[in-house]
């Protein structure tokens, strides 16, 4: 018997306009991918974001082809069968990952276990979560809620203004709070070096994607001269060869499963990074709760030991994630992703 596949475009507003190094964003668009097997639904999503992953035209072509796909129930019997089925359909990581997530959601539900249990028998059930902060007021509010890790976006303003803002936040929250800074590839090497040098006193957990045109050599120089730990994110989505997974080049791999081919590929990459001596954290690009739930299970499988980016600035969503309480999220005990689509919308199962 064939699985029933549906592709449902969505547009979700942000609670407040999001300012990034690439401009102001007011809504999140994507495509919900569902597979139905005998009344049971498996979910995944494709949600492009500027600067990440495959060209939009490639993704759109792959999605169009996916709409004509016919998969039988055998592809939901085991992890191996699901993986082979997804790999045989498309090589585009975002689409392959969404399809595989939906298939694995069905596999996990059939086995009566969370998706994380399929990815690792030693998965954790509690994850630390970081908060995105814009300024001192945001930072204070997040710390009051119990968050112990804050992330600030830089690169949209003058470097000196960004540095001053980070310094104000550090002075406000004290040294017990982990502070991350993400430049989204906004700076030249010269600007990044000056900014990193000025930020060194802020005791950053890491400076993420500082260089507009990163090379392993340039990152190694910045890491040495700037005096702050470095993290890679977008760079790893464009092919994570061993030259990038090098502790002389960066300190932390920031992995976004939605752009890396889904759960299996991301766990494999995370384990490679950990084996190379790098720290690992799992992030999202403000996807809906479907994509964030998948990322949560990947994080649980990798047990990164540091805060992950599983929160959301969306005003509305396709589903409810488990609540983030005192900077932590608990993996749901229900099977699969733990989300359920119903006539009244999407709710947490």
C-alpha positions as CSV (number, residue, x, y, z in Angstrom):
1,X,0.0,0.0,0.0
2,X,1.3,3.5,-0.9
3,X,1.8,6.3,1.6
4,X,-0.2,9.4,1.1
5,X,2.1,12.4,0.7
6,X,1.0,16.1,1.0
7,X,3.0,19.3,0.6
8,X,1.5,22.3,2.4
9,X,3.1,25.8,2.1
10,X,2.9,27.9,5.2
11,X,3.7,31.5,6.3
12,X,4.1,32.3,10.0
13,X,4.6,35.8,11.3
14,X,7.4,36.7,13.7
15,X,6.3,38.2,17.0
16,X,8.6,41.1,16.1
17,X,10.5,41.9,13.0
18,X,13.9,40.0,13.1
19,X,17.0,42.1,12.2
20,X,19.9,40.1,10.7
21,X,23.0,40.9,8.9
22,X,21.0,40.3,5.6
23,X,18.1,42.6,6.5
24,X,14.8,42.6,8.3
25,X,12.5,39.5,8.2
26,X,8.9,39.6,9.2
27,X,7.6,36.1,8.5
28,X,8.9,32.6,8.1
29,X,7.9,30.6,5.0
30,X,8.2,27.0,4.3
31,X,6.5,23.8,3.2
32,X,5.1,21.2,5.5
33,X,5.7,17.6,4.3
34,X,3.4,14.9,5.6
35,X,3.2,11.2,4.9
36,X,0.1,9.2,6.0
37,X,0.2,5.5,6.7
38,X,-3.1,3.9,7.7
39,X,-4.3,7.0,9.5
40,X,-0.9,7.7,11.2
41,X,0.9,10.9,10.1
42,X,4.6,11.5,9.8
43,X,5.8,15.1,9.5
44,X,8.8,17.0,8.1
45,X,9.4,20.5,6.7
46,X,11.4,22.4,4.1
47,X,12.2,26.0,5.2
48,X,14.8,27.9,3.2
49,X,16.8,30.7,4.8
50,X,19.1,33.2,3.0
51,X,22.7,32.2,3.2
52,X,22.0,28.6,4.0
53,X,21.9,25.5,2.0
54,X,20.9,24.8,-1.5
55,X,19.8,27.3,-4.2
56,X,16.1,28.0,-4.0
57,X,15.5,26.9,-7.6
58,X,17.0,23.4,-6.8
59,X,14.8,23.1,-3.8
60,X,11.7,24.1,-5.7
61,X,12.4,21.6,-8.5
62,X,13.0,18.8,-6.0
63,X,9.8,19.7,-4.1
64,X,7.8,19.6,-7.4
65,X,9.2,16.2,-8.1
66,X,8.4,15.1,-4.6
67,X,4.8,15.9,-5.2
68,X,4.6,13.1,-7.7
69,X,6.3,10.6,-5.4
70,X,4.8,7.2,-4.5
71,X,6.3,5.4,-1.5
72,X,5.1,2.1,-0.1
73,X,4.8,1.1,3.5
74,X,8.0,-0.9,3.4
75,X,9.9,2.3,3.6
76,X,8.6,2.9,7.1
77,X,9.6,-0.5,8.6
78,X,13.2,0.4,9.7
79,X,15.6,3.3,9.9
80,X,17.7,1.7,7.0
81,X,14.6,1.3,4.8
82,X,13.6,4.9,5.4
83,X,17.1,6.2,4.7
84,X,17.4,4.3,1.5
85,X,13.9,5.5,0.4
86,X,14.8,9.2,1.0
87,X,18.2,8.9,-0.6
88,X,16.7,7.3,-3.7
89,X,14.3,10.2,-4.2
90,X,16.5,13.3,-4.2
91,X,20.0,14.5,-3.5
92,X,18.8,18.0,-2.4
93,X,19.6,18.0,1.4
94,X,16.6,20.1,2.5
95,X,14.1,18.0,0.6
96,X,15.7,14.7,1.4
97,X,15.9,15.7,5.0
98,X,12.2,16.7,5.2
99,X,11.1,13.4,3.6
100,X,13.4,11.3,5.8
101,X,12.1,13.1,8.9
102,X,8.5,12.3,7.9
103,X,9.5,8.6,7.3
104,X,11.4,8.3,10.5
105,X,8.5,9.9,12.4
106,X,6.4,7.0,11.1
107,X,9.1,4.4,11.9
108,X,9.4,5.7,15.5
109,X,5.6,5.7,16.0
110,X,5.5,2.1,14.7
111,X,8.1,1.2,17.2
112,X,6.5,3.2,20.0
113,X,9.6,5.3,20.8
114,X,10.8,8.9,20.4
115,X,12.7,9.7,17.2
116,X,15.8,10.3,19.3
117,X,15.8,6.6,20.4
118,X,16.1,5.6,16.7
119,X,19.1,7.9,16.3
120,X,20.9,6.9,19.5
121,X,20.2,4.3,22.2
122,X,22.0,6.6,24.7
123,X,20.1,9.8,23.9
124,X,19.5,12.4,26.7
125,X,16.0,13.5,27.7
126,X,16.8,17.1,29.0
127,X,18.5,19.7,26.8
128,X,19.7,23.2,27.7
129,X,18.3,25.9,25.5
130,X,19.7,29.3,24.6
131,X,17.8,32.5,24.1
132,X,18.2,35.0,21.3
133,X,18.7,38.5,22.7
134,X,18.7,41.9,20.9
135,X,19.8,44.2,23.7
136,X,20.2,44.6,27.4
137,X,16.5,44.5,28.1
138,X,16.1,41.3,26.2
139,X,19.1,39.8,28.0
140,X,17.7,40.7,31.4
141,X,14.3,39.3,30.6
142,X,15.8,36.0,29.4
143,X,18.1,35.6,32.4
144,X,15.1,36.3,34.7
145,X,13.3,33.4,32.9
146,X,16.2,31.1,33.8
147,X,18.2,31.0,30.5
148,X,21.9,30.6,31.1
149,X,23.0,31.0,27.5
150,X,22.3,34.1,25.3
151,X,23.0,34.7,21.6
152,X,23.3,38.1,20.0
153,X,23.2,38.8,16.3
154,X,25.7,41.3,14.9
155,X,26.7,42.5,11.5
156,X,23.7,44.7,10.7
157,X,25.2,47.8,12.4
158,X,28.6,49.3,12.5
159,X,31.1,46.9,14.1
160,X,31.9,49.3,16.9
161,X,28.2,49.7,17.7
162,X,27.8,45.9,17.7
163,X,30.8,45.5,20.0
164,X,29.5,48.1,22.4
165,X,26.1,46.4,22.5
166,X,27.7,43.0,23.4
167,X,29.8,44.7,26.0
168,X,26.8,46.3,27.6
169,X,25.0,42.9,27.7
170,X,28.0,41.2,29.3
171,X,28.2,43.9,31.9
172,X,24.5,43.5,32.6
173,X,24.3,39.7,32.9
174,X,27.6,39.0,34.6
175,X,30.1,36.3,33.9
176,X,28.0,33.3,34.9
177,X,25.9,33.6,31.7
178,X,27.2,32.0,28.5
179,X,27.3,34.7,25.7
180,X,27.5,33.8,22.0
181,X,27.8,36.3,19.1
182,X,26.7,35.5,15.5
183,X,27.9,37.7,12.6
184,X,26.4,35.6,9.8
185,X,29.4,36.1,7.6
186,X,29.1,39.9,7.7
187,X,32.7,41.0,8.3
188,X,36.0,41.1,6.4
189,X,39.0,39.5,8.1
190,X,40.4,42.9,9.2
191,X,37.1,44.0,10.7
192,X,36.5,40.6,12.3
193,X,40.0,40.7,13.9
194,X,39.4,44.1,15.4
195,X,35.9,43.1,16.6
196,X,37.2,39.8,18.1
197,X,40.1,41.6,19.8
198,X,37.6,44.1,21.4
199,X,35.2,41.3,22.4
200,X,37.9,39.1,24.0
201,X,37.3,40.7,27.4
202,X,33.6,39.7,27.1
203,X,34.6,36.0,27.6
204,X,32.4,34.8,24.7
205,X,31.5,31.1,24.5
206,X,32.1,31.6,20.8
207,X,32.0,34.0,17.8
208,X,30.0,32.4,15.0
209,X,30.6,32.8,11.3
210,X,32.6,36.0,11.5
211,X,34.0,36.0,7.9
212,X,32.3,37.0,4.7
213,X,34.6,34.8,2.7
214,X,35.9,32.1,5.1
215,X,38.8,29.9,4.4
216,X,40.4,27.5,6.8
217,X,43.6,29.6,6.8
218,X,41.8,32.9,7.5
219,X,39.8,31.3,10.3
220,X,42.9,29.9,11.9
221,X,44.5,33.3,11.8
222,X,41.5,35.0,13.3
223,X,41.2,32.3,16.0
224,X,44.8,33.0,17.0
225,X,44.9,36.8,16.7
226,X,41.4,37.6,17.8
227,X,41.6,35.6,21.0
228,X,38.0,34.3,21.0
229,X,36.7,30.8,20.3
230,X,35.1,30.5,16.8
231,X,32.1,28.5,15.6
232,X,31.0,27.5,12.1
233,X,27.5,27.2,10.9
234,X,26.7,28.1,7.3
235,X,30.1,27.0,6.2
236,X,29.4,23.4,7.3
237,X,26.2,23.4,5.3
238,X,28.2,23.8,2.1
239,X,30.3,20.6,2.6
240,X,31.9,19.7,5.9
241,X,35.2,18.4,4.8
242,X,37.9,17.6,7.3
243,X,39.7,20.9,6.7
244,X,36.8,22.7,8.4
245,X,36.4,20.1,11.2
246,X,39.7,21.1,12.6
247,X,40.3,22.4,16.1
248,X,42.9,24.8,14.7
249,X,40.2,26.3,12.5
250,X,37.2,26.5,14.8
251,X,36.1,25.4,18.3
252,X,32.4,24.6,17.8
253,X,30.2,23.2,15.0
254,X,26.7,24.7,14.9
255,X,24.6,22.1,13.1
256,X,21.2,23.0,11.6
257,X,19.6,19.6,10.6
258,X,17.1,21.2,8.2
259,X,20.0,22.1,5.8
260,X,22.2,19.1,6.4
261,X,20.0,16.3,5.0
262,X,18.0,15.6,8.1
263,X,18.5,13.6,11.3
264,X,20.8,10.8,10.2
265,X,23.2,13.0,8.3
266,X,23.3,15.5,11.1
267,X,24.0,13.0,13.8
268,X,26.8,11.5,11.6
269,X,28.3,15.0,11.1
270,X,28.0,15.8,14.8
271,X,29.8,12.7,15.7
272,X,32.6,13.5,13.2
273,X,32.9,16.9,14.8
274,X,33.0,15.5,18.3
275,X,35.6,12.9,17.3
276,X,37.8,15.8,15.8
277,X,37.8,17.5,19.2
278,X,35.1,20.2,18.4
279,X,32.2,21.2,20.6
280,X,28.8,20.7,19.0
281,X,25.5,22.5,19.3
282,X,22.3,22.1,17.4
283,X,20.4,25.1,16.0
284,X,17.5,26.0,13.8
285,X,16.8,28.8,11.4
286,X,13.5,29.8,13.0
287,X,11.6,26.9,11.4
288,X,8.2,25.9,12.6
289,X,7.7,23.5,15.5
290,X,8.0,20.6,13.1
291,X,11.6,21.5,12.2
292,X,12.5,22.5,15.7
293,X,11.1,19.2,17.1
294,X,13.3,17.3,14.6
295,X,16.3,19.4,15.7
296,X,15.4,18.6,19.4
297,X,15.6,14.9,18.7
298,X,18.9,15.2,16.9
299,X,20.3,17.2,19.8
300,X,19.1,14.6,22.3
301,X,20.9,11.9,20.2
302,X,24.2,13.9,20.2
303,X,24.0,15.0,23.8
304,X,26.1,18.1,23.0
305,X,26.5,19.2,26.6
306,X,25.9,22.9,25.7
307,X,22.8,24.9,25.0
308,X,21.0,24.4,21.7
309,X,18.9,26.9,19.7
310,X,15.4,25.4,20.0
311,X,13.5,28.5,20.9
312,X,11.3,30.4,18.6
313,X,10.5,34.1,17.8
314,X,7.3,33.1,15.9
315,X,4.0,34.7,16.8
316,X,2.0,31.6,15.7
317,X,3.2,28.1,14.9
318,X,2.1,24.8,13.3
319,X,2.5,22.9,16.5
320,X,3.4,23.4,20.2
321,X,6.9,22.5,21.3
322,X,7.4,21.2,24.9
323,X,7.7,24.3,27.1
324,X,11.1,25.7,27.7
325,X,11.4,26.1,31.5
326,X,14.4,27.7,33.3
327,X,16.4,27.3,30.1
328,X,15.7,23.6,29.6
329,X,13.4,21.5,27.4
330,X,12.3,17.9,28.2
331,X,12.1,15.5,25.3
332,X,8.5,14.3,25.0
333,X,7.8,10.7,26.0
334,X,5.3,10.2,23.1
335,X,6.5,8.3,20.0
336,X,8.0,9.8,16.8
337,X,8.5,13.6,16.7
338,X,5.7,14.0,19.3
339,X,3.5,16.3,17.1
340,X,0.0,15.6,15.9
341,X,-2.0,17.3,13.1
342,X,-5.7,17.5,13.7
343,X,-8.8,19.1,12.4
344,X,-8.5,22.0,14.8
345,X,-4.9,22.7,13.8
346,X,-1.6,21.3,15.1
347,X,-1.1,20.4,18.8
348,X,1.5,18.8,21.0
349,X,0.6,15.1,21.5
